[in-house]
């Protein structure tokens, strides 16, 4: 049995190594992108919380106005 690899086997190995190299080259970029998206997500959560609080306050004020009108 021969230890030589066929051209097809060598090409498959080259392709696998190129994919692995691509992943390693882009790991820092992927990590950076994740941190950017994570920061944006935190910012959006904060904005959403602020808007919810604003709406709760607005609804409470409206309810108080309606109660004041009803009591008169």
C-alpha positions in Angstrom: 0.0 0.0 0.0 1.3 3.4 -0.9 1.6 6.4 1.4 1.0 8.8 -1.5 -2.1 10.9 -1.5 -4.2 11.4 -4.6 -4.7 14.8 -6.1 -8.3 14.8 -4.9 -7.2 14.0 -1.3 -4.6 16.7 -1.3 -7.1 19.3 -2.6 -9.6 18.3 0.1 -6.9 18.8 2.7 -6.0 22.2 1.2 -9.7 23.2 1.3 -10.1 22.2 4.9 -6.9 24.0 5.9 -8.1 27.2 4.0 -11.4 27.1 5.9 -9.6 26.7 9.2 -7.3 29.6 8.4 -10.2 31.8 7.4 -11.9 31.1 10.7 -8.7 31.9 12.7 -8.1 35.1 10.7 -11.7 36.3 11.4 -11.9 35.3 15.0 -10.8 38.8 16.2 -13.3 40.4 13.8 -16.1 38.2 15.0 -15.3 38.9 18.6 -15.2 42.7 17.9 -18.5 42.4 16.0 -20.0 40.5 18.9 -18.9 43.2 21.4 -20.4 45.9 19.2 -23.7 44.1 18.8 -23.7 43.4 22.5 -23.2 47.0 23.4 -25.9 48.1 20.9 -28.3 45.5 22.5 -27.6 46.9 26.0 -28.2 50.4 24.7 -31.5 49.4 23.2 -32.6 47.6 26.3 -31.9 50.8 28.3 -33.8 52.9 25.9 -36.7 50.5 26.0 -36.8 50.5 29.8 -36.8 54.3 29.8 -39.7 54.4 27.3 -41.6 51.9 29.3 -41.1 54.0 32.5 -42.2 57.1 30.6 -45.4 55.4 29.4 -46.2 54.1 32.8 -45.8 57.6 34.2 -48.0 59.0 31.4 -50.7 56.4 32.0 -50.7 57.0 35.7 -51.1 60.8 35.2 -54.0 60.2 32.8 -55.7 57.9 35.3 -55.2 60.5 38.1 -56.8 63.2 35.8 -59.8 60.9 35.1 -60.2 60.2 38.8 -60.0 64.0 39.6 -62.7 64.7 36.9 -64.9 61.9 38.3 -64.6 63.2 41.8 -65.8 66.7 40.9 
